[in-house]
Structure formats: structure tokens, C-alpha cells
Amino acid sequence: MPICAPKSSRRLLWAALLVAPLVAALYQFPIQILNPRAPEPKAAPATAAMDAGPELELELELEYDMPGVLRVHKSGRVERFDGVETVPPSPSGDPSNGVASKDVVLDPAASISARLYLPAAAAAEPGKKFPVVIFFHGGAFFVHTAASPLYHRYCASLAAAVPAVVVSVDYRLAPEHPIPAAYEDAFAALKAVVGACRPGGAEPWLAAHGDASRVVLAGDSAGANMAHATAIRLGKEGIDGYGDKVSGVALLNPYFWGKQPVGGEPTDAGYRGGFERAWQVICSGKFGPDHPYINPATAPEEWRRLGSGRVLVTTAEHCWFVERARAYAEGIKACGWDGELQFHETKGEAHVYFLPKYDSDTAVEELAMVADFVRRC
């Protein structure tokens, strides 16, 4: 399906912000965009409201609605309908790949928690150090956790494939905690992880097996956006006793946007306005669609100081952000960054297809490519 199909554009834009499993469900719902800047509707007569039923009452009390995913009420209450399912860790090891996992608090002061994954190879070689992948899950900054089934399976598979210690970070979600809260949590997690990898670190798996000299920031969709933002901040600020670079950054189907279309992006005002509205909710209206958080190209002076010498960017032919991924790959070299770039585009697939279609040939190929990138970092 062409990404600019006019009849489906308003529905597709919401699916674009979420993981691929939501797409089929979202197609079934009409999309309602609630604009807080619009004048308040005139109060309907009591009899009319009664005749309209609960649908009208719900509409009048909502600030923002992503059907099937979440609702934001004018009272501030948030209802989530997706990304709420969780699975427990496997401390004794997953029978399918031998990867052990557990939930930990990385930084009690900052309330940063994560799910850790330890490859089976660690038991075979007790003193061996492994690369560390700090992974940020996707979900439009709105939904999912490190314990979501999609992300538990992916991180365990990545830990086995490299092999590596994978740290899947839980971060505060919008709209209760608008951007930059997620970015603050991501940077705090990076600092906590590199500290824990040192001898005598507070987290035993990281202290025994985490190689602080081989840290890769990774994520999908919104999580890829966070990995980029964390590397940007690292390049600007550094971390005491660690430096200003990680070994690699892996951006999997990254979520970036901007006011003006790039490449073959749709130009329809309603389509683009819907993305802008979503971003407004994510950041509580503090940052426009061309802020560097969502459009890296607007800050080339920051971009060229990205805190890594290696970057992997993956996308898919039918990903809603495919043009942004292509532009990122071109722009990072043009801005003056002098690192090693690897770009991969999967033909015939959609946004983050590798999560729901984890056992497909293309997903297996992509996982192997990500694992190879981490091994080389």
C-alpha cells in the first residue's frame, strides 16, 4: 500500500507511531484528533446530550484520543489499552536460548529500573566480559515497558545472538511525563550502567560480565529516537570517568519527523498535522516539530558531535519513517560527523516488522545484522 494513500492517511499516521502489531487493530477505528487550541464547543441542550448517549459525553471529556491505544481525559486521567501486557523474567534461563533475565533497579535515587539479559555463554565462561547493549523500547513514548512480550523476546534473542549483556530500560511515559523526561531517564540509565560495569559495581551481572568499553545504545522507533538523543547528550557533556563516546548506536526504524516533508513523504496537511498533534502531546507543547529532539537535521552542530564513532540505521521500504531514516543516513555524513555509518533498508516490510514477525527470514536477517554490528563495536 502506498504510504501516501489519501483515504487511509489519517488512520495510518497513528499506526506509524506505534509498533507494527497495532496496525491491523488501528485500521478498524475512526481517528479522532482533539485540538486543545480550538474553541470549546458550545454546550448542547441537556436533552440533546441525553439523546446522543455516552459517545458524546466521552468526546466532550477527552483531551486526546488514540483509539485502541490510549485516551487522555481533560481531568488528566490517562487510560492505556495497548502495551499493558507483561511477561515475567527468566532468572534460570529461557529454555529456547539459555538467556537468563531479571528485573533490577539501576539507580534508586532516579528510580531507573530495567530488565537485564545475560547470555548462556556467561555461565560457560564465568570471567568473560561481554558487550553491553542499552536498549530503549518503542511505543510512541506512550506505551509499552521493558516487560512487554515483544521487547522481552527481542532483547533475549539479541543477547543470545551477539552474545551480549542487554539492559532493557524502563523510562517514564508521556503524557503524564512529557519529553524530556524519557531522555533524562535514558541518560541516567547510561550513567548507571557504565558505573555498574566497573569492578565492585552494585549490579552483579554487569560487574562480572559487562564490558564498559563496549557499550552500544540501541532502540526501535521512539526508542531509536532516545538512543540518538542519549548519544547527542553524551557527546556534549560526557560522563565523569567514562568519556564522551559509546562504542556504537543502533537506530532501528527510528522515529524522526519535521515540519516540512522530505523525500517522498506525504504532503497532506491533515496527515502532517496529526503527527504534529501527537508530538504536542508527547512533549506537552514545549517543543515544535523542528526541534532537534524530533528533527536532528535542524541542529547539525550537535549532530556532528554525536557521542559515537559507529552508527547503524535500519528501516523498511514501507516504514512510515523511511524517508527520515534515509535523510538521517545522508545528513549525518553531510553535517561533518566523521564516524562509520551502516545503513540497511528491508524491502517489502513495514515499520518495526521484526517485532511481530520475529521468525520471518527478513527479521532473522536483521537480527543477525544488528548482532554483527554490536560484535564489531
C-alpha positions, 0 to 999 in steps of 0.5 A: 500500500502506498504510504501516501494513500489519501483515504487511509492517511489519517488512520495510518499516521497513528499506526506509524507511531506505534509498533507494527502489531497495532496496525491491523487493530488501528485500521478498524477505528475512526481517528479522532484528533482533539485540538486543545487550541480550538474553541470549546464547543458550545454546550448542547441542550441537556436533552440533546446530550441525553439523546446522543448517549455516552459517545458524546459525553466521552468526546466532550471529556477527552483531551486526546484520543488514540483509539485502541491505544490510549485516551487522555481525559481533560481531568488528566486521567490517562487510560492505556489499552495497548502495551499493558501486557507483561511477561515475567523474567527468566532468572534460570534461563529461557529454555529456547536460548539459555538467556537468563533475565531479571528485573533490577533497579539501576539507580534508586535515587532516579528510580531507573529500573530495567530488565537485564539479559545475560547470555548462556555463554556467561555461565560457560565462561564465568570471567568473560566480559561481554558487550553491553547493549542499552536498549530503549523500547518503542511505543510512541513514548506512550506505551509499552515497558521493558516487560512487554512480550515483544521487547522481552523476546527481542532483547533475549534473542539479541543477547543470545545472538551477539552474545551480549549483556542487554539492559532493557530500560524502563523510562517514564511515559508521556503524557503524564511525563512529557519529553524530556523526561524519557531522555533524562531517564535514558541518560541516567540509565547510561550513567548507571550502567557504565558505573555498574560495569566497573569492578565492585559495581552494585549490579552483579551481572554487569560487574562480572560480565559487562564490558564498559568499553563496549557499550552500544545504545540501541532502540526501535522507533521512539526508542531509536529516537532516545538512543540518538538523543542519549548519544547527542547528550553524551557527546556534549557533556560526557560522563565523569570517568567514562568519556564522551563516546559509546562504542556504537548506536543502533537506530532501528526504524527510528522515529524522526519527523519535521515540519516540512516533508522530505523525500517522498513523504506525504504532503497532506496537511491533515496527515502532517498535522496529526503527527504534529498533534501527537508530538504536542502531546508527547512533549506537552507543547514545549517543543515544535516539530523542528526541534532537534529532539524530533528533527536532528537535521535542524541542529547539525552542530550537535549532530556532528558531535554525536557521542559515537564513532559507529552508527547503524540505521535500519528501516523498511521500504514501507516504514512510515519513517523511511524517508527520515531514516534515509535523510538521517543516513545522508545528513549525518555524513553531510553535517561533518560527523566523521564516524562509520555509518551502516545503513540497511533498508528491508524491502517489502516490510513495514515499520518495526516488522521484526517485532511481530514477525520475529521468525520471518527470514527478513527479521532473522536477517536483521537480527543477525545484522544488528548482532554483527554490528554490536560484535564489531563495536 
